[in-house]
């Protein structure tokens, strides 16, 4: 708790976190004394470090005098001590270059976001791609397969194409299929920003309206629209880019620790649940160590942010890395990437 620590304790904890993130080695009082931040004796700093250890913020990994932050120490650092600034201009430019003005699908743009985060942070980039049903439809066409079946070709936000074969309850000519598509496209244009799921519900309500009952051609168009939208809500996909980056870190040289991490990354269900929490929170989230619930022994942290379009959350993007992560650098990068990704989807 913040009330447990005075200003000196906070300064010492911040300095130890920074030093450990940079060097990956236990931090001793003599190392802190050599810095310009503290004008006190080594003995005084050892006393402060002992207090922080007693409170659970630091731990002594072996018999040396050095300490390293615990998950609790990192949590306090992220919540109360970290000083966040905008990402460097070069990183911002790289993110915008990779995501802005793209002509790819929504899935493709989201995956590009995980790739660029991996490239910049050297941690594993992770993204939950949007479900097609969460995206706004831009156009629909019907292609005849045979007399009683047609293919509905639904183009949604970001250029993603969903094809659904449909059975016709009564035969329809090619001209009737074109008119049905035109009616539905007019409805899409009248309700920009509505998702496939929202428009399916609107079509169903209009189909049940008494006015539609007197217009057989309109009824057929509405039924085709409802049928085309049903089942479009495919499940989200979790995509991980750069999982091998864990092997670049000395703390994962231990075989069992590395196995625990890769087992956690393979369990996409747990990761999807975690990132679903990010989407529901509608704000950037930081999960440190066991907070991620990604599996026993997986000493990782997850920083993720929701992204969306027109005020609707469509997915989450972020990084997975060791608890010894440069939170001060990575948190703003994840937040900025989510903003650029959201703008890219809105422009699409």
Secondary structure by P-SEA (a helix, b strand, c coil): ccccccaaaaaaaaaaaaaaaaccccccaaaaaacccccccaaaaaaaaaaaaaaccccccccccbbbbcaaaaaaaaacccccccccaaaaaaaaaacccccccaaaaaaaaaaaaaaacccbbbbbccccccccccbbbbbbccccbbbbbbbcccbbbbbbbbbbcccccaaaaaaaaaaaaaaaaacccccaaaaaaaaaaaaacaaaaacaaaaaaaaaaaaaaccccccbbbbbccccccccccccccaaaaaaaaaaaaaaaaaaaaaaaaaaaccbbbbccccccccccccbbbbbbbbbccccccccccccccccccccccaaaaaaaaaaaaaaaaac
